[in-house]
Amino acid sequence: MFFAALSYENPHNENLHSEPPMIDSTTQHKAKVASLPAEELKAIETFYRAFEGKPELLDDAVAADWQDIPLAPGQIAGRDGMKPLIADFGAAFPDAKVTIHEIISAPGRAAVRAVISGTHEGEWFGIAPTGKTCQLAIHEFHHIANGRLTHTWHLEDWFGWLNQVGAWPATQQESTR
């Protein structure tokens, strides 16, 4: 199986052992993804822009019967089941921004390592707004067909987020309830 990762132009011979440049969903970038067709890269970038408070972008990025694996508690399957979660996330983190650090691809597949950052200004997971700026690491694997994501397997660092907003670890009193 052929895999390709992001490749970067290095005109100034920068230190290649540091963190690679990030793909910011709101700015232009010089990163090129080898072996990932342009329409698949566009679907991936559009998918992550949706999480910046634009759930309607899912219509352009994922198939109507897209499978989000695993589903969140109470989430309905398909892209229409994800839209309310994105809207709620946008209300809790109105300045949410997704930064893609890396994409590794094979034909019809892509793995993404990214971070969602934002300020906790609304209730999320039953936790009252804290006003704290947080970062949530995400790792996702996508299947892609006809320029749309068909399946996404995802893993987020929610324990890290709970720690950043001061909700983890639970206090002794809370843990005895």
WOLINUR-V719525 format. One record per residue. N is the residue number from 1. RES is the residue in one small letter. OMEGA is omega in degrees with one decimal (NA if undefined). NEAR is the number of other C-alpha atoms within 8 Angstrom. Layout:
n/res/omega/near
N/RES/OMEGA/NEAR
N/RES/OMEGA/NEAR
//
This chain:
n/res/omega/near
1/m/-179.5/3
2/f/176.6/5
3/f/175.9/7
4/a/177.9/10
5/a/175.5/10
6/l/171.9/11
7/s/-174.1/8
8/y/171.5/9
9/e/-177.5/6
10/n/-174.6/6
11/p/-176.9/5
12/h/179.4/4
13/n/179.4/6
14/e/178.3/6
15/n/-177.1/5
16/l/-180.0/7
17/h/177.5/4
18/s/177.8/5
19/e/179.2/5
20/p/177.3/7
21/p/-178.3/7
22/m/170.3/8
23/i/-180.0/12
24/d/-175.5/10
25/s/-177.6/12
26/t/-179.4/5
27/t/174.8/6
28/q/-180.0/7
29/h/179.7/6
30/k/-179.1/6
31/a/175.4/10
32/k/179.2/7
33/v/179.6/11
34/a/175.6/9
35/s/177.8/8
36/l/-179.5/10
37/p/-175.9/6
38/a/-177.9/6
39/e/176.5/7
40/e/176.1/11
41/l/178.6/10
42/k/179.0/9
43/a/-180.0/14
44/i/-179.3/10
45/e/178.4/9
46/t/177.8/12
47/f/-178.2/12
48/y/174.6/10
49/r/177.9/14
50/a/-178.2/13
51/f/174.6/14
52/e/176.6/12
53/g/-177.7/13
54/k/-174.6/10
55/p/-179.6/12
56/e/178.6/8
57/l/176.5/11
58/l/179.8/12
59/d/-179.5/9
60/d/-171.9/9
61/a/-173.8/14
62/v/176.6/13
63/a/-179.4/10
64/a/-179.2/8
65/d/178.4/8
66/w/179.0/13
67/q/176.3/10
68/d/-171.4/11
69/i/-1.6/8
70/p/175.3/6
71/l/174.2/9
72/a/177.1/5
73/p/179.0/4
74/g/-178.6/5
75/q/174.5/9
76/i/-179.7/8
77/a/176.7/12
78/g/-176.4/11
79/r/179.4/14
80/d/175.2/9
81/g/179.7/10
82/m/-174.8/12
83/k/178.5/11
84/p/177.6/9
85/l/178.2/9
86/i/178.6/13
87/a/178.2/11
88/d/178.2/9
89/f/178.3/12
90/g/177.1/13
91/a/-179.8/10
92/a/-177.8/13
93/f/-173.6/12
94/p/178.9/12
95/d/-177.7/8
96/a/179.1/13
97/k/178.1/11
98/v/176.0/14
99/t/177.4/11
100/i/178.2/13
101/h/-173.3/12
102/e/171.2/11
103/i/174.2/12
104/i/-172.4/11
105/s/169.9/14
106/a/-178.6/12
107/p/178.0/7
108/g/-177.7/8
109/r/175.0/10
110/a/173.1/12
111/a/-175.7/11
112/v/171.5/13
113/r/-173.6/12
114/a/177.0/12
115/v/170.0/12
116/i/177.5/12
117/s/178.8/11
118/g/-179.5/12
119/t/-177.5/13
120/h/-175.7/14
121/e/178.2/12
122/g/-178.6/9
123/e/176.6/10
124/w/-176.7/10
125/f/-179.6/4
126/g/-179.5/5
127/i/-179.8/7
128/a/179.8/7
129/p/-179.7/10
130/t/-176.0/7
131/g/-178.4/7
132/k/174.2/9
133/t/-174.0/8
134/c/171.8/11
135/q/-179.6/9
136/l/177.5/12
137/a/177.1/10
138/i/176.1/13
139/h/-174.9/11
140/e/177.0/11
141/f/-175.6/11
142/h/163.9/12
143/h/-173.9/11
144/i/174.5/13
145/a/178.0/8
146/n/176.1/4
147/g/179.8/9
148/r/173.6/12
149/l/179.3/15
150/t/179.9/13
151/h/173.1/11
152/t/171.7/13
153/w/-172.9/10
154/h/177.0/11
155/l/179.1/7
156/e/178.6/8
157/d/-178.8/9
158/w/176.1/7
159/f/175.7/7
160/g/177.7/8
161/w/178.5/11
162/l/178.5/11
163/n/-178.8/10
164/q/-179.3/9
165/v/176.5/11
166/g/-179.5/7
167/a/-180.0/9
168/w/-0.7/8
169/p/178.9/7
170/a/177.4/8
171/t/179.8/6
172/q/-179.0/6
173/q/-179.7/7
174/e/-176.7/7
175/s/179.6/7
176/t/-179.6/5
177/r/NA/4
//
